[in-house]
């Protein structure tokens, strides 16, 4: 369940912004195992309807993953994702 405070934090974010992965942030590719987004990686974040689309380049190839909004804000709150704006 999203709290009022979390809703306020999400609505204050621009539709597109930059962030840096500061700690362990994981995502799942399809039905596969959890995979880590590399620590120290700067990423672009696009706000979608119920999720956050996180993109970066790895070895010259674009990588895009989706995190649920609640999951993204959890990583922000624990310090694993730093919003750079």
Backbone as ProteinMPNN parsed JSONL, in Angstrom:
{"seq_chain_A": "XXXXXXXXXXXXXXXXXXXXXXXXXXXXXXXXXXXXXXXXXXXXXXXXXXXXXXXXXXXXXXXXXXXXXXXXXXXXXXXXXXXXX", "coords_chain_A": {"N_chain_A": [[0.836, -1.176, 0.0], [0.572, 2.189, -0.826], [1.653, 4.998, 0.914], [0.468, 8.277, 1.983], [2.642, 10.015, 2.197], [4.539, 8.716, 0.545], [3.174, 8.893, -1.882], [3.158, 11.674, -2.257], [5.924, 12.103, -2.57], [6.401, 10.722, -4.953], [4.75, 12.122, -6.761], [6.062, 14.514, -6.814], [8.282, 14.112, -8.315], [9.898, 14.709, -11.451], [8.767, 13.886, -14.826], [10.861, 12.705, -16.178], [14.097, 11.946, -15.102], [17.451, 11.954, -13.703], [19.354, 9.464, -11.968], [21.416, 7.763, -9.523], [22.778, 4.598, -8.899], [23.346, 3.542, -5.764], [23.511, 1.489, -3.963], [22.58, -1.946, -3.412], [20.441, -2.789, -5.91], [17.868, -4.549, -7.291], [16.382, -6.283, -10.068], [13.955, -8.123, -11.952], [14.188, -10.141, -14.78], [11.75, -10.955, -16.844], [10.524, -14.149, -16.096], [12.788, -14.95, -14.902], [15.76, -15.169, -12.764], [16.583, -12.828, -10.067], [18.393, -9.876, -10.88], [21.194, -7.725, -10.549], [21.373, -4.145, -10.718], [24.155, -2.385, -11.796], [26.216, -1.097, -9.201], [26.965, 2.337, -8.647], [26.293, 3.068, -11.143], [25.0, 5.506, -13.324], [21.722, 6.38, -14.124], [18.87, 6.835, -16.28], [15.605, 7.797, -15.462], [12.268, 7.2, -16.148], [9.011, 8.162, -15.464], [6.301, 6.067, -15.309], [2.888, 4.861, -15.611], [2.303, 3.032, -13.387], [4.809, 2.379, -12.645], [8.429, 2.658, -12.657], [10.645, 3.369, -15.167], [13.788, 2.35, -15.795], [16.823, 3.189, -17.256], [19.972, 2.584, -18.89], [23.312, 2.451, -20.279], [25.231, -0.336, -21.182], [28.277, -1.654, -21.935], [28.092, -0.425, -24.437], [25.541, -1.069, -25.214], [22.02, -0.486, -24.989], [20.165, -0.709, -21.949], [17.166, -1.494, -20.389], [14.994, -1.51, -17.68], [12.154, -2.257, -15.613], [10.788, -1.057, -12.632], [8.475, -1.47, -10.001], [6.601, 1.317, -8.739], [6.447, 1.522, -5.909], [8.498, -0.193, -5.147], [10.715, 1.122, -6.285], [10.677, 3.537, -4.787], [11.154, 2.476, -2.273], [13.846, 1.654, -2.55], [14.96, 4.204, -2.893], [14.346, 5.382, -0.405], [15.867, 3.76, 1.32], [18.37, 4.45, 0.559], [19.646, 3.253, -1.575], [19.196, 4.108, -4.132], [20.026, 7.178, -5.489], [18.552, 10.205, -6.173], [19.264, 12.372, -8.747], [18.278, 14.387, -10.296]], "CA_chain_A": [[0.0, 0.0, 0.0], [1.321, 3.434, -0.91], [1.227, 5.971, 1.909], [0.338, 9.645, 1.476], [3.992, 10.56, 2.081], [5.147, 8.141, -0.654], [2.474, 9.465, -3.032], [3.679, 13.029, -2.421], [7.29, 12.017, -3.095], [6.32, 10.286, -6.345], [4.171, 13.178, -7.593], [7.013, 15.616, -6.894], [9.33, 13.767, -9.266], [9.584, 15.037, -12.851], [8.477, 12.716, -15.65], [12.145, 12.101, -16.544], [15.171, 12.474, -14.278], [18.654, 11.126, -13.572], [19.592, 8.9, -10.638], [22.626, 6.937, -9.44], [22.615, 3.401, -8.072], [24.311, 3.662, -4.664], [23.552, 0.238, -3.202], [22.063, -3.095, -4.165], [19.118, -2.63, -6.516], [17.649, -5.728, -8.114], [15.209, -6.357, -10.938], [13.757, -9.468, -12.498], [13.967, -10.188, -16.215], [10.721, -11.97, -17.104], [10.361, -15.106, -15.001], [14.134, -15.371, -14.518], [16.25, -14.805, -11.428], [16.865, -11.42, -9.818], [19.664, -9.401, -11.415], [21.567, -6.44, -9.952], [21.78, -2.997, -11.523], [25.512, -2.123, -11.292], [26.4, 0.013, -8.265], [27.698, 3.45, -9.216], [25.745, 3.345, -12.472], [24.033, 6.591, -13.467], [20.606, 5.89, -14.925], [17.761, 7.734, -16.587], [14.368, 7.231, -14.955], [11.035, 7.747, -16.708], [7.858, 7.804, -14.642], [5.187, 5.484, -16.059], [1.639, 4.852, -14.862], [2.442, 2.352, -12.094], [6.178, 1.886, -12.525], [9.539, 3.529, -13.011], [11.435, 2.745, -16.22], [15.183, 2.688, -15.514], [17.617, 2.902, -18.464], [21.394, 2.925, -18.905], [24.068, 1.783, -21.334], [26.221, -1.288, -20.698], [29.109, -2.136, -23.033], [27.582, 0.147, -25.672], [24.182, -1.538, -25.499], [21.019, 0.064, -24.073], [19.509, -1.619, -21.018], [15.978, -0.886, -19.807], [14.263, -2.374, -16.763], [11.019, -1.607, -14.977], [10.574, -1.32, -11.215], [7.219, -0.93, -9.473], [6.844, 2.593, -8.053], [6.693, 1.274, -4.486], [9.827, -0.796, -5.056], [11.67, 2.187, -6.581], [10.718, 4.45, -3.647], [11.813, 1.745, -1.188], [15.284, 1.777, -2.789], [15.32, 5.601, -2.622], [14.266, 5.585, 1.046], [16.964, 3.067, 2.005], [19.637, 5.018, 0.099], [20.254, 2.473, -2.665], [19.076, 4.936, -5.326], [20.109, 8.611, -5.225], [17.958, 10.994, -7.245], [20.159, 13.464, -9.118], [17.42, 15.372, -10.994]], "C_chain_A": [[0.884, 1.244, 0.0], [0.778, 4.422, 0.106], [1.107, 7.353, 1.264], [1.713, 10.256, 1.267], [4.679, 10.037, 0.814], [4.502, 8.713, -1.908], [2.974, 10.872, -3.304], [5.067, 13.006, -3.038], [7.265, 11.644, -4.572], [5.793, 11.415, -7.222], [5.108, 14.369, -7.713], [8.146, 15.335, -7.88], [8.927, 14.204, -10.666], [9.326, 13.754, -13.644], [9.741, 11.979, -16.075], [13.228, 12.763, -15.702], [16.328, 11.491, -14.239], [18.771, 10.638, -12.13], [20.886, 8.095, -10.693], [22.339, 5.772, -8.503], [23.725, 3.407, -7.03], [24.479, 2.367, -3.873], [22.994, -0.886, -4.059], [20.626, -2.829, -4.603], [18.942, -3.794, -7.477], [16.384, -5.588, -8.951], [15.127, -7.771, -11.474], [13.477, -9.354, -13.992], [12.98, -11.318, -16.484], [10.508, -12.841, -15.883], [11.706, -15.577, -14.46], [14.509, -14.93, -13.118], [16.438, -13.293, -11.304], [18.254, -11.079, -10.341], [19.937, -8.034, -10.799], [21.783, -5.383, -11.024], [23.142, -2.6, -10.963], [25.577, -0.906, -10.361], [27.292, 1.07, -8.892], [27.175, 3.865, -10.579], [24.796, 4.542, -12.421], [22.983, 6.121, -14.455], [19.634, 7.025, -15.224], [16.502, 7.045, -16.09], [13.198, 7.963, -15.595], [9.875, 7.233, -15.86], [6.754, 7.294, -15.559], [3.968, 5.421, -15.139], [1.787, 4.23, -13.477], [3.861, 1.866, -11.855], [7.177, 2.976, -12.884], [10.391, 2.76, -14.019], [12.869, 3.261, -16.083], [16.032, 2.25, -16.702], [19.063, 3.325, -18.269], [22.049, 2.189, -20.062], [25.123, 0.89, -20.694], [26.965, -1.862, -21.895], [28.549, -1.684, -24.382], [26.16, -0.25, -26.035], [23.188, -0.93, -24.507], [20.389, -1.034, -23.217], [18.328, -0.868, -20.414], [15.292, -1.914, -18.922], [13.13, -1.56, -16.138], [10.942, -2.038, -13.517], [9.207, -0.756, -10.838], [7.529, 0.361, -8.722], [7.182, 2.396, -6.581], [8.085, 0.709, -4.262], [10.906, 0.261, -5.287], [11.808, 3.112, -5.371], [11.332, 3.782, -2.418], [13.335, 1.865, -1.343], [15.774, 3.205, -2.543], [15.376, 5.828, -1.116], [15.421, 4.922, 1.792], [18.337, 3.538, 1.541], [20.311, 4.26, -1.013], [20.154, 3.183, -4.015], [19.115, 6.398, -4.878], [19.535, 9.356, -6.423], [18.836, 12.206, -7.495], [19.409, 14.634, -9.726], [18.15, 15.922, -12.115]], "O_chain_A": [[1.847, 1.32, 0.763], [-0.429, 4.659, 0.157], [1.579, 7.573, 0.149], [1.937, 10.943, 0.271], [5.321, 10.8, 0.092], [5.19, 8.99, -2.89], [3.193, 11.234, -4.46], [5.362, 13.801, -3.93], [8.031, 12.197, -5.361], [6.321, 11.649, -8.309], [4.958, 15.167, -8.638], [8.89, 16.248, -8.237], [7.76, 14.092, -11.041], [9.637, 12.66, -13.174], [9.708, 10.771, -16.307], [13.278, 13.988, -15.596], [16.208, 10.348, -14.68], [18.341, 11.315, -11.195], [21.389, 7.783, -11.772], [21.733, 5.944, -7.446], [24.903, 3.291, -7.368], [25.486, 2.18, -3.19], [22.946, -0.782, -5.284], [19.725, -2.667, -3.781], [19.764, -4.003, -8.37], [15.449, -4.875, -8.588], [16.104, -8.519, -11.452], [12.632, -8.566, -14.415], [13.324, -12.494, -16.368], [10.331, -12.34, -14.772], [11.759, -16.501, -13.648], [13.687, -14.387, -12.38], [16.45, -12.573, -12.302], [19.176, -11.89, -10.257], [19.005, -7.267, -10.555], [22.305, -5.673, -12.1], [23.276, -2.485, -9.745], [25.066, 0.167, -10.684], [28.257, 0.747, -9.584], [27.573, 4.902, -11.11], [23.898, 4.593, -11.581], [23.304, 5.539, -15.491], [19.586, 8.032, -14.518], [16.342, 5.839, -16.274], [13.142, 9.193, -15.585], [9.77, 6.04, -15.575], [6.321, 7.996, -16.474], [4.028, 5.887, -14.001], [1.421, 4.86, -12.484], [4.1, 1.042, -10.973], [6.816, 4.058, -13.347], [10.809, 1.633, -13.754], [13.128, 4.455, -16.236], [15.98, 1.092, -17.116], [19.348, 4.299, -17.573], [21.404, 1.393, -20.744], [25.826, 1.309, -19.774], [26.359, -2.484, -22.768], [28.531, -2.449, -25.346], [25.634, 0.19, -27.057], [23.475, -0.863, -23.312], [20.116, -2.135, -23.694], [18.477, 0.273, -19.976], [15.036, -3.042, -19.344], [13.156, -0.329, -16.141], [11.02, -3.226, -13.203], [8.826, 0.317, -11.305], [8.601, 0.491, -8.131], [8.1, 3.031, -6.062], [8.771, 1.08, -3.309], [11.904, 0.294, -4.567], [12.924, 3.44, -4.967], [11.966, 4.455, -1.606], [14.034, 2.146, -0.37], [16.881, 3.4, -2.04], [16.34, 6.4, -0.607], [15.904, 5.461, 2.787], [19.357, 3.086, 2.062], [21.443, 4.582, -1.375], [20.927, 2.9, -4.931], [18.348, 6.811, -4.008], [19.979, 9.16, -7.554], [19.122, 12.976, -6.579], [19.883, 15.768, -9.666], [17.624, 16.767, -12.84]]}, "name": "protein", "num_of_chains": 1, "seq": "XXXXXXXXXXXXXXXXXXXXXXXXXXXXXXXXXXXXXXXXXXXXXXXXXXXXXXXXXXXXXXXXXXXXXXXXXXXXXXXXXXXXX"}
